Amino acid sequence: MGMQWTKLKKQVEQRFAPSVAGRVELRTTSYRHAHDSAGRGWITVDKREVHNFCTLKYCVEHSILASDIREANSATDWRDPDQRAGYYEGGDQADAILEKRGVVTQSWYEDSLQDFLSLSIEDALRSENFLHRALGMLDARLGKRRLRALELGPEEHPLVRRFLALRQEAEHVGP
């Protein structure tokens, strides 16, 4: 991570619209006794956790999912030159599936927050990254007129939906 956590947290939270500022908080911790001090990040709304970015949970789910994909594709041995490409592809597919589900690591969370700081509001709302889109819903640069007109597709990540609803309620605007 490039920026110190307290500075990163402050800069991202300062982007929040006044109507939600103080209600949404970005958090992180590292577990000293975990491998590589792995930890988790999480987001709270009114002091209740709404999303978790846990490295250990990601590692477990990735291992299981990648193994299942490799098994299904008969590519379980990375040492076999004929299976090697399929073996690595199984890991890449697991990464993509888990990100779509919102199961990502603490470092993914922190990197995404860092990247968010350099995005225009348009780029944040169009980003492939669900956290960028979710934070875009809270961003003060998203005006009431646009907030009122925003419609999300059925495949939109639940965190984006939750933050849009929170902001619309806080601003007293509906779709």
ABEGO torsion letter per residue (X at the ends): XABBAAAAAAAAAAABBAAABGABBBBBBBBAABBGGBBBBBBBBGGBBABBBBAAAAAAAAAAAAAAAAAAAGBABAABAAAAAAAAAAAAAAAAAAAAAGBBBAAAAAAAAAAAAABBAAAAAABABAAAAAAAAABAABBAAAAAABBBBAABBAAAAAAAAAAAAAAGBBX
